[in-house]
Amino acid sequence: MQLISPEKIFRGKGAWFKAVPYIKKVSNRPLLLGRSLSTNNLRQQVYKDLNEENFSIYSSNLKFDCCYEDLERIKSTVVKNNCDSIIAIGGGKVLDAGKFLADSLSIPVITIPLSASTCAGWTALSNIYSINGQFIKDVELKSCPKILVLDHGFIKTAPKRTLSSGIADALAKWYESSLTSSKVEDGLVQQSIQISRVLRDQLLIDGESAYNNQSVHNVAWCNVVEGCSLTAGLIGGIGGQKCRTAAAHAFHNAITQIVTTNKSLHGEIVGVGILLQLRLEETKNNNKLANQTIKQLLMLMKKLNLPTTISELGINVFENNNLQKIAEFTCRDKSEIHFLPFKINQQDIMETITNFEKQKMKIS
């Protein structure tokens, strides 16, 4: 069974108002789930709009990332108030939490991304973290969201940093799926890989313009926002697990194990993971084009103000046994690193990161 897409998708300017009548058909007592103080005004506006449509609305906010402690607390609120849906409005962690809760309670979830930082509004997948933000595992859900609302007016209020993070995360779809699934004969998988290639090209062409001019009147911005939020989700839906993650996300999951006061976004870490994956391809799989690809990506990443090393994420891998911790988690039994078509061990990871952080690789 494949869970390919949300049941209904509303996108573009004014998408929220178009979606409300359909939300009313599936819910009367929703829980409005959010998190960030910076998005509180948007949540209040959504609350007001729903109230005017005679919804009985309850609200709750995450205190941490999508972690079990928060999930249990909010689940009790949903049950106590007999809520019949969850409307998750915010970034990827909020959307993941809303999806997980709705799935565990067998009620619909409506996802309303407030940035284009991930494709979490689309997928039947939730990433679970610790209170400290350490990745624990991903959980496959029983369905994609009932309704996805990608309102460009909401998205344009997000910080530029979230868009650059989303671009990095969406780029990973090509660099991971083309490596792990290129020899898979399944037609849908091959089509998914080709969609990821088209998405990559669009992001390379329009990413800088979208980042510098976040406006609903900028076609490049509109296309990039929808590419990061929608197309990236479709790729995983059609192609399955191996078209979602590989080494770039394995590095992300490992890097989050190092607790730091510098809070990096999901895509920012994944972007560094793409560069590390390409370095592995060059040294362990004899990919002659990997170094050239690194140069191409570095040019874009610097224009988007993205970190390009683990140190730029605020982590010194050469202290507190951090390098060994990252290598161990990257190579654990259930890691996506093992989707690579060549063998990787902890020593490979440590050598690659060491050389990368010391900038021994030729990138100029």
N, C-alpha and C positions, 0 to 999 in steps of 0.2 A: 504494500500500500504506500502511495506517495501523497503527501500533503502539500499541494502545490501553491495555493494562494488563498487569501482571505475571500470570504463569500461575496462581499461588496466592497468596492474601493471608490472613494470620492477624492478627487485630486484637483488642484488648481486654486485660483482665487475664489473665495467664498465657498469652498468645499464644506466647511463646517455647517453652514446654514442649509445646504442641500442634504446633508446627512441626517439632520435632526428628525425629520419625519420617519425615516427608516429605522433610526434608533428607537423611536417610540413604538414601532411594531414589535420589537424584541425585548423591550425593557420598560418598566415603570418605576422600579426602585433601585436605581444604580448606586454603586459606590464609586465616587470620584477619587481616583488615586493619583497622587502627585508626589513631589518632593522639594524641589528647589525654591528658595525664596525669590529668586530672580524670575521665576515663571508664575508666581502667585497671582499676578494681575490677570494673566490669561486664564488661569484656572477659575478665578472669580467671575470672569466674563462668561465662561462656559457654564458655571454653576447658575448664574443669573439667567442665561438663555434657557437652560433646562427648567428652571423654576417657573419661568413665564409660560412654559409649555405644560405645566402642571405635573412634572415629574416629582416623585418623592425622593429626594437626593440625600445621600450620606457622603461624608468625605473622610479621608485619612491620608496621611503622608508617611512616606518612608523616612526613617531616621538614618539609615545606612545604605549600602548598596543592596542588591537583591540577595538578602541573606535569610536563613531560616528563622532567626529570632524576629525579624521584622515581619516575615511572612505569617508566622503563627499569630502574632499580635493582630495583624490586619484581618486574618482569616476569622478570628473570633468576632471582630466587629461586623464582618459580612454576615456571619451566621446569626448573631444576636439581633440584627436589624432586618433579617430575612431579605437581603438584597438579591435581586434577580439578574444582575449583570455587574460587570466591573468596567468602568471607563478609565483606562490608563492614559494619562496625559503628561508627557514629559520626555525625558531622554531614554536611552536604551535600557538602563537599569530599571526604571519605572515601568516601561513597557514589558520587560521580561517578568517583573514581579506580578503585574496585572494578569499576564497570560498564565503564569504558573498557578496563581490563586484561582482563576476562573476554571482552569483545567481540573484542579483538585476538587472543586465544588460542582463541577459539571454545569456551569452557567456560562452564558456568552461573554466574550470580552470585546470591547471596542477600543482600538488603539488610536491615539491621536499624538503622533510625534510632534515635538516642539523644536526639533532641529533635524538636520539631515546627517547626523553623526553616525548612524548605523541603519541596518535594515530590520531592526528588531520589531518594528511595527507590522511586518509582513509574516514572519516565520513562525512555524510550530515548534519553537525551541526556546528554552530559557536557560541562561547561564546563572549558576548559583555561586555566590561569593561568601567569604567570611565577613564578620563585622569590620575587620581591618582592610577589606577590599581584596583579599587573596582569592583567586579563582579556585573553586572546589570541583565543579563538574558542570556539564551541560545536560539538560533534561529534555528528552523528546516528548512533545505534548500530543494530545489526541487529535488536535485540529489546529488550523491556522485561525487567526482572529475572525470573528463574525463580520465585523466592519472595520475598515481602515480609513481614517480621515487624514489626508495629507493636504492641509490648507496652507497655501503659499503665504498667506498673510500671517499665519502663526510662525512659519519657518523663518521668515525674513527678520523676525525679532531676535533670533538666536545669535550669539557671538560668532564672529568669523572663525574662531578656533574650532567650533563644532563642525563647520563645513569642511575645513581642511582635514579634520579627523575622519569625517565620513568619506572623503575622497580616498584617503589612504586605505581605509577598511574595504571600500569597494574595489580598488585596484587589486587587492589581494585575491579577489575571485579569479582573475585571470592567472596570476602568477602561481596560485596554488592548484587550481583545477587543471590547467594545461599540463602541469607536471605530473599530477597523480592519476589523471584519468584519460590521458591522450590515447592510450592503447585499448581503452574499454570500447567494445563493439556496440554497446547499447546506443541506439539512435538518439534517444532523448538526452543522454549524457553528452554525446557529441554536439548536439544542438545547444545544450547549455554552455559548453565550452566556447562555442562560437559567439554566443550572446555575450559571454564575459570578455571576449576579445573586442567586440564592438564597443562595449562599455568602457574598456580600458582606453581605446582610441579616443572616445568622446571625452573622457576625463583628462587625458593628456592634452587634447586640443582646447577644451573649454574650461579646464579647471582654474587656471589663473584668472581668466576674465570673470568667472563666477565668484571667485574669492574676493576680487577687488571691486566688484559692483553687484552687491546683493540687493537686487531689485526685481520685482515681479515683471518689470518691463524689459529685463535683460534675458533674452532667450537662452543664452549660455547658462545663466544662473538657474533658470527653471529646469533646463535639461539635466544639469548636474545634480540638483536637489532630488529630482525624481529618479535619476540613475542610482544615486547612493541609497535612497530610501525604498525604492520599488524594484528596479531592475535587479539590483544585487540580491534581493530576497527571492525574486523569480528564479534566478540562476540556481540557488540552493534548492528551491522547490522542485524544479525540473530534474536537476542533476543528482540530487541526493547528497549524502554526507560527504563524499569525496570531492564534490564540487563546492563545498562550503569551507573546508579548512584543511590545512596541511602544516608545513613547518612554520609559516608566518604566525599562525594562531597558536601553535605549540610554544613558540618563543613568548608570545603575549602571556599565555597562561602561566609560564614559568617566571617571567619577570614580575608578575603581580605578587609572587610569593615573597618578594623583598618589600617589606613595609617601609614606606618613606613618607615624609611630610609633604613632598611634592606630588600632588595628585594629577596623574596623567590620564588623558581620555583613552578609551578603548582603541580607537583607530590610530592614535599617536604611537601607541606601543606596537600595534600591528604593522605600522609603516616601518619601524625599525626591524621588525621581524621579517618583512619582505626582503630587506637588504641582507640580513643574515642568511636567509634561505638561498638567495642568489649566490652568496659567497660559498655556501655549502655545495651548490650545484657546480660551481666553477672548480672547486678543489676536490670534490668527491665523485662528481659525475662527468667531469671533463667537458663542461658546457663552455664552449669557446666564446659565446656571446654574453655570458653572464656579467662580465666586468663592464661591457658597453652598456648593458641594461641598467646597471647600478649607476653609471654616470648620467644616463637619461633621467632616471628617477630622482637622483640627487638634485638635479637642476630644478625640477618641478617642486620637490619637497622644500627646498630652500625658499622658493618664491611663495610657497604657502605657509612659511614659518613653522614647518613641521620639524620635530627632533629627528636626527639622523643617526644618533648613537645612544647607547644605554646611559652613558654619562649625561647626555642632554635630557634624559628622563629624570634626572636627579638621583641616579644610583651609581655608586662607585663599585664596580664588580670586583675590585682588587682588595676589598676589606670585608671583614666579618664573614668570611667564607661564602660570600655572595655568588662567586663564580661557580663553585661546586653545587650550591643550592639550585641555581638556575639549570645547570647541566643535568642534575638528578631529576628534577621535575620535568624537564623537556623530554627526557628519555624514559620516563616511567612507562609501565606496561600499556596503559590505555591512552598514551599520548598520540596526538595526530601526527607527530613526527614520523611515525611508523607507516604512514600512508605514502611516504616518499619511495620512489622506485629503486632506491639504493640504501644500503645499510648505514646507520648512523649510531655512534656510541657516545658515551659521556666525554671521552677524551676529544673526539671530533668537535663537540660543542664547545668545550673549554678552549681549544686551540683557535677555533673560528672567532669566538667572542674576544679572546685576548688580542688576536691580530687586528680585529675590527676596531676595538677600542683604542688600540695604539696606532691606528691608521697606517698599518703596514701595507694594506692593500692599495693598489694604484688606482686612484679615482680622479686624478686631475690630469 
